[in-house]
């Protein structure tokens, strides 16, 4: 099957970015560079493999799940339907945590999923160790696999816990989290591909803050004085997050906070200083 035929089949299957996906699948499945694909655009690729891809995309199985991997901060991570697919906007949280690390040795990643946040941090901060927490055993298994793959497993502690409970037992220099934050009523509005991701990693309750609020409340006592907590939230939840953190500032629970914007200039994460 030629590239043009594959792209057309993806288009017919209802894939919106069919041209880009055609290139990505051929690059990843056949280990061919984009330049070589463009140079030899009449090359035939294994029809059985590509027909299977078309079938799965017609079923709205995400590209990342079909490949079994995706990229985060320039590194490859194993993914599956048991964990959230790493997204570029989350990179701002990790980049900021690295910027603030300043010799941090104890960090935590709550709702770790694939482990990409913790692992990316550890790869850039060789003196740190991290507690990775998730409520899903299958997600933790993927995080463990990724930690071993990236050579940081010896600096990881994996905990199967519910982050809405007070589950931490020590103090941390930095706590990071990309928790579920999509309001329950909005789940059905998501694309069919996103709905293939684990519901438990998406659903943030009635207003999207059912996980965020207890996570922050329970984690703050385990954050060292002068330490930082970084939490991702929805692109339209900045005002609610500001209100929540202004109240904590007024009650002296925290000393300051900052709102980070993503690559589309939407409010995306907060940095809380205790």
Rosetta blueprint (number, residue, H / E / L):
1 X L
2 X L
3 X H
4 X H
5 X H
6 X H
7 X H
8 X H
9 X H
10 X H
11 X H
12 X H
13 X L
14 X L
15 X L
16 X L
17 X L
18 X H
19 X H
20 X H
21 X H
22 X H
23 X H
24 X H
25 X H
26 X H
27 X H
28 X H
29 X H
30 X H
31 X L
32 X L
33 X L
34 X H
35 X H
36 X H
37 X H
38 X H
39 X H
40 X L
41 X L
42 X L
43 X L
44 X L
45 X L
46 X L
47 X H
48 X H
49 X H
50 X H
51 X H
52 X H
53 X H
54 X H
55 X H
56 X H
57 X H
58 X H
59 X L
60 X L
61 X L
62 X L
63 X H
64 X H
65 X H
66 X H
67 X H
68 X L
69 X E
70 X E
71 X E
72 X E
73 X L
74 X L
75 X E
76 X E
77 X E
78 X E
79 X L
80 X L
81 X L
82 X L
83 X L
84 X L
85 X L
86 X L
87 X L
88 X H
89 X H
90 X H
91 X H
92 X H
93 X H
94 X H
95 X H
96 X H
97 X H
98 X H
99 X H
100 X H
101 X L
102 X L
103 X L
104 X L
105 X L
106 X E
107 X E
108 X E
109 X E
110 X E
111 X L
112 X L
113 X L
114 X L
115 X L
116 X H
117 X H
118 X H
119 X H
120 X H
121 X H
122 X H
123 X H
124 X H
125 X L
126 X L
127 X L
128 X L
129 X E
130 X E
131 X E
132 X E
133 X E
134 X E
135 X L
136 X L
137 X H
138 X H
139 X H
140 X H
141 X H
142 X H
143 X H
144 X H
145 X H
146 X H
147 X H
148 X H
149 X H
150 X L
151 X L
152 X L
153 X H
154 X H
155 X H
156 X E
157 X E
158 X E
159 X E
160 X E
161 X L
162 X L
163 X L
164 X L
165 X L
166 X L
167 X L
168 X L
169 X L
170 X L
171 X L
172 X E
173 X E
174 X E
175 X E
176 X E
177 X E
178 X L
179 X L
180 X L
181 X L
182 X E
183 X L
184 X H
185 X H
186 X H
187 X H
188 X H
189 X H
190 X L
191 X L
192 X L
193 X L
194 X H
195 X H
196 X H
197 X L
198 X L
199 X H
200 X H
201 X H
202 X L
203 X E
204 X L
205 X L
206 X L
207 X L
208 X L
209 X L
210 X L
211 X L
212 X H
213 X H
214 X H
215 X H
216 X H
217 X H
218 X H
219 X H
220 X H
221 X L
222 X L
223 X E
224 X E
225 X E
226 X E
227 X E
228 X E
229 X E
230 X E
231 X E
232 X E
233 X L
234 X L
235 X L
236 X L
237 X L
238 X H
239 X H
240 X H
241 X H
242 X H
243 X H
244 X H
245 X H
246 X H
247 X H
248 X H
249 X H
250 X H
251 X L
252 X L
253 X L
254 X L
255 X L
256 X E
257 X E
258 X E
259 X E
260 X E
261 X E
262 X L
263 X L
264 X L
265 X L
266 X L
267 X E
268 X E
269 X E
270 X E
271 X E
272 X E
273 X E
274 X L
